[in-house]
Amino acid sequence: GYFVTYIDGEKTLASYLRPGGEDWQYLRLTPYPLITGDIDQAISSFLLIGFATIAVGGLISFLFSLRVRKPIGEIYQNLEQLEQESRKNRSGHRQQLFRNLLYGSENPEAVLKSGTLNGLRLKGLDEECLLVLVRIRNYRGLYLGYDSDDRSLFRYAVANVAAEICSRSVCAEVVDMGGGSHLTLILTHCENVDLPFQEWVNSCLQEITFSVSQALSLELSYTVSELFPFQNIAAAYRITQEAAGHQLFCKTGDILWAKQVLERNSRHYTYPQEREEQMVEAILSSNEEQADAIMRGVILETEEYSFSVVNLVVSRIALSLLGVVDDLKSSHLLESPESDLVESYAVTHLAEEESIEAVVGGFEKMIHEIVSLLENKRNAHHFVLVQKISDIIQKTFQDPECCLDSVAEAVGLSPAYAGKLYRRYTLKSVAETIGELRMEQAKRLLLENRKLTISEISARTGFSSNSYFSKVFRKENGMTPNEYRNLNQSGGNS
């Protein structure tokens, strides 16, 4: 028999033999490792060979799959790219179709039959629709800060938010109006709205404003059409777009109702030509504050009229200011390239301006620039004139005929203008300057040349008579010429 035991801590197989009837027995002890060693080695070899076979087979399979997969992957990528381009083209074609529909270059009936408008679930040409023109405010900031692809993503995100919110109650389609700051919402099945319709529109658009502000940090404003039959969509779009121009006068989130705007702005308008002339006159006289006030008043008054009137007035103001620049150039009071900066403030596309305040601010900058350049030019010109007046006075003050009239005639100016100009820059009148020069000359002659009589000094300094000289001298110095001479015998001056 046999049994397993531990001898000195080592697992051992004990086998024994007891012969029958004999008194002796046979016992053998075999350590377990000697028994299982060959078996363990065989198992290890088998496992090693198995793992090696699997690894080599897997490597060969992987390399083979790479070789097979490469052309398949290229085919898959090409298919995926084609699919994306196809989706993009379909989307672009669909957007262009909607734009053409709004612009009136597509027949609503033909588009309806084509199935393109299935998302709106229109039942016929007479079904009522609603247009909402959405404007992204401060789009110029997006234009300067992002490339065209990023701006497209912003518009796409705004369109998705608007469509998702509106689609809870009605069928909605959002049209990107050609890459600018405007989107158009087309809404149908408006009869499904539970709330009063205008209340629902206000609530819906406010939610869009909040969501877009939170998610994209963008600000929106809206112009809403009246309900109209689908077949009149192009006419409704034109009317709503006309009213949308008045978003210039609105704040972020404001909602304009096209019908109310156009009814309010249907009055006849007469352009205030007289006030424009007053503005130009104020600019030419360097009265910047008055020019700004007139310009601002003329533009802001157009809020009560149609957008075509606003556009007309802004264009007239721009042309008037540019006319001032051209006239000043012609008279050499302004010269390029200085005046090029002035012309850069002209409004190019009113619909793209952020607000009427931005338009007014641009014109205020333009007026300020014109007045500043004109003042600089005038100051330089006036300085030359004042210098000429001063030179003439210095040369002729000893002539009794020297006076404001003679000096003005010498420089080719009217006496009133010459006197005003000279006082502006010297803070003294021409007569005061002539009198001071004559008095200084008289004092010098009284002290330096005692042989000259008072009458001779009076004649040499331009006074008309001896008595008049004495009278003026006493008034200026508190003493007669003789008293002054005697008091200053040492040659001093009083």
C-alpha positions as CSV (number, residue, x, y, z in Angstrom):
1,G,0.0,0.0,0.0
2,Y,1.0,3.7,0.1
3,F,0.2,6.9,1.8
4,V,1.3,10.6,1.7
5,T,3.0,12.1,4.6
6,Y,5.4,14.9,5.5
7,I,9.0,14.2,6.6
8,D,11.0,17.1,7.8
9,G,8.4,19.4,6.3
10,E,8.7,17.9,2.8
11,K,5.7,16.2,1.1
12,T,6.6,12.5,0.6
13,L,5.0,9.4,-0.8
14,A,5.5,6.4,1.5
15,S,5.0,2.9,-0.1
16,Y,5.3,-0.4,1.8
17,L,5.2,-4.2,1.3
18,R,4.4,-6.7,4.1
19,P,5.0,-10.3,2.9
20,G,2.4,-12.8,4.1
21,G,3.3,-14.7,7.2
22,E,6.7,-13.2,7.5
23,D,8.0,-11.0,10.3
24,W,9.7,-8.5,8.0
25,Q,8.3,-5.6,5.8
26,Y,9.6,-3.3,3.1
27,L,9.2,0.5,3.2
28,R,10.1,3.1,0.6
29,L,10.0,7.0,0.9
30,T,9.9,9.1,-2.3
31,P,9.8,13.0,-2.3
32,Y,6.8,14.3,-4.3
33,P,8.9,16.5,-6.6
34,L,10.6,13.5,-8.0
35,I,7.3,11.9,-8.9
36,T,5.6,15.0,-10.4
37,G,8.6,16.8,-11.9
38,D,8.3,15.2,-15.4
39,I,4.6,15.9,-15.5
40,D,5.0,19.5,-14.5
41,Q,7.7,20.0,-17.1
42,A,5.5,18.5,-19.8
43,I,2.6,20.7,-18.8
44,S,4.8,23.8,-18.8
45,S,6.2,23.0,-22.2
46,F,2.8,22.4,-23.6
47,L,1.5,25.7,-22.3
48,L,4.5,27.5,-23.6
49,I,4.1,26.0,-27.0
50,G,0.4,26.8,-27.0
51,F,0.9,30.5,-26.0
52,A,3.7,30.9,-28.6
53,T,1.4,29.4,-31.3
54,I,-1.4,31.7,-30.3
55,A,0.9,34.8,-30.3
56,V,2.4,34.0,-33.7
57,G,-1.0,33.3,-35.1
58,G,-2.5,36.5,-33.7
59,L,0.4,38.6,-35.0
60,I,0.1,37.0,-38.5
61,S,-3.7,37.6,-38.4
62,F,-3.2,41.2,-37.2
63,L,-0.7,42.0,-40.0
64,F,-3.0,40.4,-42.6
65,S,-6.0,42.3,-41.3
66,L,-4.1,45.6,-41.6
67,R,-3.3,44.8,-45.2
68,V,-6.9,43.9,-45.9
69,R,-8.3,46.8,-43.9
70,K,-6.4,49.6,-45.5
71,P,-8.2,49.7,-48.8
72,I,-11.5,49.0,-47.0
73,G,-10.9,51.9,-44.6
74,E,-10.1,54.2,-47.5
75,I,-13.3,53.2,-49.2
76,Y,-15.2,53.7,-45.9
77,Q,-13.7,57.2,-45.4
78,N,-14.5,58.1,-49.0
79,L,-18.1,57.0,-48.5
80,E,-18.3,58.9,-45.2
81,Q,-16.9,62.0,-46.8
82,L,-19.3,61.7,-49.8
83,E,-22.2,61.3,-47.4
84,Q,-21.2,64.4,-45.4
85,E,-20.8,66.4,-48.6
86,S,-24.2,65.1,-49.8
87,R,-25.8,66.1,-46.5
88,K,-24.2,69.5,-46.7
89,N,-25.2,70.0,-50.3
90,R,-28.8,68.9,-49.5
91,S,-28.8,71.2,-46.5
92,G,-27.3,74.1,-48.6
93,H,-29.7,73.5,-51.4
94,R,-32.6,73.4,-49.0
95,Q,-31.5,76.7,-47.4
96,Q,-31.1,78.3,-50.7
97,L,-34.5,77.2,-51.8
98,F,-36.0,78.8,-48.6
99,R,-34.1,82.0,-49.3
100,N,-35.4,82.1,-52.8
101,L,-38.9,81.5,-51.5
102,L,-38.6,84.5,-49.2
103,Y,-37.0,86.7,-51.8
104,G,-39.9,85.8,-54.2
105,S,-37.8,84.0,-56.9
106,E,-39.5,80.6,-56.2
107,N,-43.1,79.7,-56.7
108,P,-44.7,78.7,-53.4
109,E,-47.0,76.2,-55.0
110,A,-44.1,74.5,-56.9
111,V,-41.9,74.3,-53.7
112,L,-44.9,72.9,-51.7
113,K,-45.4,70.2,-54.3
114,S,-41.7,69.3,-54.3
115,G,-41.9,68.0,-50.7
116,T,-39.1,70.3,-49.5
117,L,-41.4,71.8,-46.9
118,N,-42.6,68.6,-45.4
119,G,-41.1,69.7,-42.0
120,L,-43.6,72.5,-41.9
121,R,-46.5,70.1,-42.6
122,L,-48.3,72.6,-44.7
123,K,-51.8,71.5,-45.9
124,G,-52.1,74.1,-48.7
125,L,-51.2,77.5,-49.9
126,D,-53.9,79.1,-47.8
127,E,-52.5,77.8,-44.5
128,E,-51.5,80.6,-42.1
129,C,-47.8,81.2,-41.4
130,L,-45.7,83.6,-39.3
131,L,-42.3,85.1,-40.0
132,V,-39.8,86.1,-37.3
133,L,-36.7,88.0,-38.4
134,V,-33.9,87.3,-35.9
135,R,-30.9,89.6,-35.7
136,I,-27.7,88.7,-33.9
137,R,-26.5,91.9,-32.2
138,N,-22.9,93.0,-32.2
139,Y,-22.2,90.8,-35.2
140,R,-19.3,93.0,-36.1
141,G,-17.6,91.7,-33.0
142,L,-18.1,88.1,-34.2
143,Y,-16.8,89.1,-37.6
144,L,-13.6,90.6,-36.1
145,G,-13.0,87.8,-33.6
146,Y,-13.9,84.6,-35.6
147,D,-13.4,83.2,-39.1
148,S,-16.3,82.4,-41.4
149,D,-16.6,78.8,-40.3
150,D,-16.9,79.7,-36.7
151,R,-19.5,82.4,-37.5
152,S,-21.5,79.8,-39.4
153,L,-21.4,77.6,-36.3
154,F,-22.7,80.5,-34.1
155,R,-25.6,81.0,-36.6
156,Y,-26.3,77.3,-36.7
157,A,-26.4,77.1,-32.9
158,V,-28.8,80.1,-32.7
159,A,-31.0,78.4,-35.4
160,N,-31.0,75.1,-33.5
161,V,-32.0,76.8,-30.2
162,A,-34.8,78.8,-31.9
163,A,-36.1,75.8,-33.8
164,E,-36.1,73.6,-30.7
165,I,-37.9,76.1,-28.5
166,C,-40.5,77.0,-31.2
167,S,-41.1,73.3,-32.2
168,R,-42.6,72.5,-28.8
169,S,-45.8,74.2,-30.0
170,V,-45.6,74.8,-33.7
171,C,-43.8,73.6,-36.8
172,A,-40.6,75.7,-37.3
173,E,-38.0,76.1,-40.0
174,V,-35.0,78.4,-39.6
175,V,-33.4,80.1,-42.7
176,D,-29.9,81.5,-42.6
177,M,-30.2,84.6,-44.8
178,G,-26.9,84.4,-46.5
179,G,-24.1,84.5,-44.0
180,G,-24.9,87.8,-42.3
181,S,-26.3,88.6,-38.9
182,H,-29.9,87.8,-39.9
183,L,-31.9,84.5,-39.6
184,T,-35.6,84.0,-40.4
185,L,-38.0,81.8,-38.5
186,I,-40.9,80.3,-40.5
187,L,-43.7,79.1,-38.2
188,T,-46.8,77.1,-39.2
189,H,-49.7,75.4,-37.4
190,C,-49.9,78.5,-35.1
191,E,-53.5,77.6,-34.3
192,N,-52.1,74.8,-32.0
193,V,-50.9,77.4,-29.5
194,D,-52.9,77.4,-26.2
195,L,-52.0,80.9,-25.0
196,P,-53.1,84.1,-26.7
197,F,-51.0,84.3,-29.8
198,Q,-49.0,87.5,-29.1
199,E,-48.4,86.4,-25.6
200,W,-47.1,83.0,-26.8
201,V,-44.7,84.8,-29.3
202,N,-43.4,87.1,-26.6
203,S,-42.8,84.2,-24.2
204,C,-41.2,82.0,-26.9
205,L,-38.8,84.7,-28.1
206,Q,-37.8,85.7,-24.6
207,E,-36.9,82.1,-23.9
208,I,-34.8,82.0,-27.1
209,T,-33.1,85.3,-26.0
210,F,-32.3,83.8,-22.5
211,S,-31.1,80.4,-23.9
212,V,-28.8,82.0,-26.5
213,S,-27.4,84.5,-24.0
214,Q,-26.6,81.7,-21.5
215,A,-25.2,79.2,-24.0
216,L,-23.5,81.4,-26.6
217,S,-23.2,84.9,-25.0
218,L,-25.0,86.4,-27.9
219,E,-27.7,89.0,-27.9
220,L,-30.8,89.0,-30.3
221,S,-33.6,91.2,-31.4
222,Y,-36.7,90.3,-33.4
223,T,-39.2,91.6,-35.9
224,V,-42.5,89.6,-36.1
225,S,-44.9,89.6,-39.1
226,E,-48.6,89.3,-39.1
227,L,-50.2,85.9,-39.8
228,F,-50.4,85.5,-43.6
229,P,-51.3,82.7,-46.1
230,F,-48.3,80.7,-47.2
231,Q,-48.7,81.8,-50.8
232,N,-47.9,85.4,-49.7
233,I,-44.7,84.6,-48.0
234,A,-42.5,86.8,-50.2
235,A,-44.7,89.9,-49.7
236,A,-44.8,89.2,-45.9
237,Y,-41.0,88.9,-45.8
238,R,-40.6,92.3,-47.7
239,I,-42.9,94.0,-45.3
240,T,-41.3,92.5,-42.2
241,Q,-37.8,93.3,-43.5
242,E,-38.9,97.0,-44.0
243,A,-40.0,97.1,-40.4
244,A,-36.9,95.3,-39.2
245,G,-34.8,98.4,-40.1
246,H,-36.2,100.0,-37.0
247,Q,-34.2,97.6,-34.8
248,L,-31.7,100.4,-35.0
249,F,-33.8,102.2,-32.4
250,C,-34.3,99.1,-30.2
251,K,-32.5,97.5,-27.4
252,T,-31.4,93.8,-27.1
253,G,-34.3,91.4,-26.8
254,D,-36.9,94.0,-28.0
255,I,-39.7,92.6,-30.3
256,L,-41.0,94.7,-33.2
257,W,-44.4,93.9,-34.6
258,A,-44.2,94.8,-38.3
259,K,-47.7,95.9,-38.8
260,Q,-47.6,98.3,-35.8
261,V,-44.2,99.8,-36.9
262,L,-45.4,100.4,-40.5
263,E,-48.7,101.9,-39.4
264,R,-46.9,104.2,-37.0
265,N,-44.4,105.2,-39.6
266,S,-46.7,105.9,-42.6
267,R,-46.6,109.7,-42.3
268,H,-45.2,112.0,-45.0
269,Y,-41.7,113.2,-44.3
270,T,-40.0,116.5,-45.4
271,Y,-36.3,116.7,-45.1
272,P,-35.2,119.7,-43.0
273,Q,-32.8,121.3,-45.6
274,E,-32.6,124.5,-43.5
275,R,-31.3,122.6,-40.4
276,E,-28.7,120.8,-42.6
277,E,-27.4,124.2,-43.7
278,Q,-27.3,125.3,-40.1
279,M,-25.3,122.2,-39.3
280,V,-22.8,123.0,-42.1
281,E,-22.6,126.6,-40.9
282,A,-21.9,125.4,-37.3
283,I,-19.1,123.1,-38.6
284,L,-17.5,125.9,-40.6
285,S,-17.6,128.2,-37.7
286,S,-16.1,125.5,-35.5
287,N,-19.2,125.2,-33.3
288,E,-18.9,121.4,-32.8
289,E,-21.5,121.2,-30.0
290,Q,-24.2,122.9,-32.1
291,A,-23.4,120.8,-35.2
292,D,-23.7,117.6,-33.1
293,A,-27.0,118.7,-31.6
294,I,-28.5,119.5,-35.0
295,M,-27.3,116.3,-36.6
296,R,-28.5,114.1,-33.7
297,G,-31.9,115.8,-33.7
298,V,-32.4,115.3,-37.5
299,I,-31.5,111.6,-37.3
300,L,-33.4,110.7,-34.1
301,E,-36.6,112.3,-35.4
302,T,-36.8,109.7,-38.2
303,E,-37.8,107.0,-35.7
304,E,-41.4,107.9,-36.3
305,Y,-41.1,107.3,-40.1
306,S,-40.4,104.4,-42.4
307,F,-36.9,102.9,-42.6
308,S,-36.5,104.3,-46.2
309,V,-36.8,107.7,-44.6
310,V,-34.1,106.8,-42.0
311,N,-31.9,105.5,-44.8
312,L,-32.5,108.7,-46.8
313,V,-31.7,111.0,-43.9
314,V,-28.5,109.2,-42.9
315,S,-27.4,109.2,-46.5
316,R,-28.1,112.9,-46.8
317,I,-26.2,113.7,-43.6
318,A,-23.2,111.6,-44.8
319,L,-23.2,113.3,-48.2
320,S,-23.5,116.7,-46.6
321,L,-20.5,116.1,-44.3
322,L,-18.5,114.6,-47.2
323,G,-19.5,117.7,-49.2
324,V,-18.0,119.9,-46.5
325,V,-14.8,117.9,-46.7
326,D,-14.6,118.3,-50.5
327,D,-15.3,122.1,-50.2
328,L,-12.5,122.5,-47.6
329,K,-10.2,120.5,-49.8
330,S,-11.0,122.7,-52.8
331,S,-10.2,125.8,-50.7
332,H,-7.0,124.1,-49.4
333,L,-8.2,124.3,-45.8
334,L,-8.0,120.5,-45.7
335,E,-5.5,118.3,-47.5
336,S,-5.1,114.6,-48.0
337,P,-4.2,112.3,-46.3
338,E,-5.5,114.1,-43.2
339,S,-9.0,114.3,-44.6
340,D,-9.0,110.6,-45.6
341,L,-9.5,109.8,-41.9
342,V,-12.6,112.0,-42.0
343,E,-14.1,110.2,-44.9
344,S,-13.7,106.8,-43.3
345,Y,-16.6,107.6,-40.9
346,A,-19.2,107.6,-43.7
347,V,-22.0,105.0,-43.2
348,T,-21.8,102.3,-45.9
349,H,-24.6,100.0,-45.0
350,L,-27.2,101.2,-42.5
351,A,-28.8,97.8,-42.0
352,E,-25.6,96.4,-40.6
353,E,-25.2,99.2,-38.0
354,E,-25.7,98.0,-34.4
355,S,-27.9,100.9,-33.3
356,I,-28.9,104.4,-34.2
357,E,-26.5,105.6,-31.4
358,A,-23.7,103.9,-33.3
359,V,-24.6,105.8,-36.4
360,V,-24.9,109.1,-34.6
361,G,-21.6,108.4,-32.8
362,G,-19.9,107.8,-36.2
363,F,-21.1,111.2,-37.4
364,E,-20.0,112.9,-34.2
365,K,-16.5,111.5,-34.8
366,M,-16.6,112.8,-38.3
367,I,-17.7,116.3,-37.3
368,H,-15.1,116.4,-34.5
369,E,-12.4,115.3,-37.0
370,I,-13.5,118.0,-39.5
371,V,-13.6,120.7,-36.9
372,S,-10.3,119.7,-35.4
373,L,-8.5,119.6,-38.7
374,L,-10.2,122.9,-39.7
375,E,-9.2,124.5,-36.4
376,N,-5.6,123.4,-36.8
377,K,-5.5,124.7,-40.3
378,R,-7.2,128.0,-39.3
379,N,-4.9,128.4,-36.3
380,A,-1.8,128.1,-38.5
381,H,-3.4,130.5,-41.0
382,H,-4.5,133.0,-38.3
383,F,-1.1,132.9,-36.7
384,V,0.5,134.0,-40.0
385,L,-2.1,136.9,-40.2
386,V,-1.6,138.0,-36.6
387,Q,2.2,137.9,-37.2
388,K,1.7,140.1,-40.3
389,I,-0.4,142.6,-38.3
390,S,2.2,142.7,-35.6
391,D,5.0,143.4,-38.2
392,I,3.0,146.2,-39.8
393,I,2.3,147.8,-36.4
394,Q,6.0,147.6,-35.5
395,K,6.9,149.3,-38.8
396,T,4.2,152.0,-38.9
397,F,3.3,152.9,-35.3
398,Q,5.3,156.1,-35.5
399,D,3.0,157.3,-38.3
400,P,0.0,159.3,-37.0
401,E,-2.1,157.6,-39.6
402,C,-1.4,154.1,-38.2
403,C,-4.6,152.6,-36.8
404,L,-6.8,149.6,-37.1
405,D,-8.2,150.6,-40.5
406,S,-4.8,151.1,-42.1
407,V,-3.4,147.9,-40.6
408,A,-6.4,145.9,-41.8
409,E,-6.1,147.3,-45.2
410,A,-2.5,146.4,-45.4
411,V,-3.2,142.7,-44.7
412,G,-6.4,142.6,-46.8
413,L,-8.9,142.1,-44.1
414,S,-11.9,144.0,-42.8
415,P,-11.2,146.2,-39.7
416,A,-13.7,144.2,-37.7
417,Y,-12.3,140.8,-38.5
418,A,-8.7,142.0,-38.2
419,G,-9.4,143.5,-34.8
420,K,-11.2,140.4,-33.6
421,L,-8.5,138.1,-34.8
422,Y,-5.7,140.1,-33.3
423,R,-7.4,140.3,-29.9
424,R,-8.1,136.5,-30.0
425,Y,-4.5,135.7,-30.2
426,T,-2.8,138.5,-28.3
427,L,-5.6,139.4,-25.8
428,K,-5.0,143.1,-26.8
429,S,-6.6,145.3,-29.4
430,V,-4.6,146.8,-32.3
431,A,-5.1,150.3,-30.8
432,E,-3.8,149.2,-27.4
433,T,-0.7,147.7,-29.0
434,I,0.0,150.9,-31.1
435,G,-0.5,153.0,-27.9
436,E,1.9,150.8,-25.9
437,L,4.6,151.0,-28.6
438,R,4.3,154.8,-28.9
439,M,4.5,155.3,-25.1
440,E,7.6,153.0,-24.8
441,Q,9.2,155.0,-27.7
442,A,8.3,158.3,-26.1
443,K,9.8,157.3,-22.7
444,R,13.0,156.1,-24.3
445,L,13.4,159.4,-26.2
446,L,12.6,161.5,-23.1
447,L,15.5,159.8,-21.2
448,E,18.0,159.1,-24.0
449,N,17.8,162.3,-26.0
450,R,17.3,165.3,-23.8
451,K,17.9,167.8,-26.6
452,L,14.5,166.8,-28.2
453,T,11.6,168.9,-27.2
454,I,8.3,167.5,-26.1
455,S,6.8,168.5,-29.5
456,E,9.5,166.7,-31.4
457,I,9.1,163.6,-29.4
458,S,5.3,163.8,-29.9
459,A,5.8,164.0,-33.6
460,R,8.4,161.1,-33.7
461,T,6.1,158.7,-31.8
462,G,3.0,159.2,-33.9
463,F,0.9,161.4,-31.7
464,S,-1.3,163.8,-33.6
465,S,-0.5,166.9,-31.4
466,N,1.6,167.9,-28.4
467,S,-1.4,168.5,-26.2
468,Y,-2.8,165.0,-27.0
469,F,0.6,163.4,-26.3
470,S,0.8,165.2,-22.9
471,K,-2.8,164.2,-22.1
472,V,-2.2,160.5,-22.9
473,F,1.2,160.4,-21.2
474,R,-0.2,161.9,-18.0
475,K,-3.1,159.4,-18.0
476,E,-0.7,156.5,-18.4
477,N,2.1,157.6,-16.1
478,G,0.5,160.0,-13.6
479,M,2.8,162.8,-14.6
480,T,3.6,165.1,-17.6
481,P,6.5,164.2,-20.0
482,N,8.7,167.0,-18.5
483,E,8.0,165.7,-15.0
484,Y,9.0,162.2,-16.1
485,R,12.2,163.5,-17.7
486,N,13.2,165.5,-14.6
487,L,12.3,162.7,-12.2
488,N,14.5,160.3,-14.2
489,Q,17.6,162.5,-14.7
490,S,19.8,159.6,-13.8
491,G,18.4,157.7,-16.8
492,G,16.0,155.4,-14.8
493,N,12.5,154.5,-15.9
494,S,9.3,154.8,-14.0
